[in-house]
């Protein structure tokens, strides 16, 4: 009986895959990311769960798992969830100390929540080429135009946010691993090594190889601001 149920789940998920983007996997990543975003408001921006679980039969790639070095991934669960220590429930929310004006609080905070969710979600899909803005909007449950508008409230564009995610992912792999540069390029969602080198040099001012050398000396910066340009371009 259990084997039949598991086969039924596998067939269902294969149907999602055959439709293109893996909707089941994406929706469960998003569920977990939103909970993670909420917990980080109390526990701090660097907090990560010890376990991230998926109902989907899904195993993140090694590149994705490098973003979660202290986290164990579990698949085929009865529901998607993350492990949150009980002691965090007694923490106060630091955001309560900030009192924005009623006129601008709601739209700006809502836009920032979208940005935070996307920043946490995008690295998980870079090795698949990254999400287009249409796919990202579908994942967030909004229209493409609505997503663009909410990002604009935070002073960002989707293409700039995706470019930042690609660069940060590549810079992290260059600085903390010995992965070949060509593999870093593909794992970060770049179409080819030449495109990777041009884009990386435009943002950092140096080639990926030079960046790797500088990072070994503690002279490289990996968190670059997202560009406001090309917000409507298909990324």
JOQUIVEN-V414536 format. One line per field, one symbol per residue. psi: psi as a letter, one per 40 degrees, with the letter a starting at -180 (. if undefined). A space follows every 50 residues. Layout:
BEGIN
psi: ???
END
This chain:
BEGIN
psi: ddddddddddddddddddebigddddddddddddddddddddeidehiid hhiidighhiidddddegdehhhhifidihiihhideedeiihddeehgi iddedddddddddddddddddddeedeeeihidddddddefiiddddddd dddefiiddddddddddddddddddeifhidddddddeeididddddddd dddeeiiddddddddeefeihegiiiieifdeih.
END
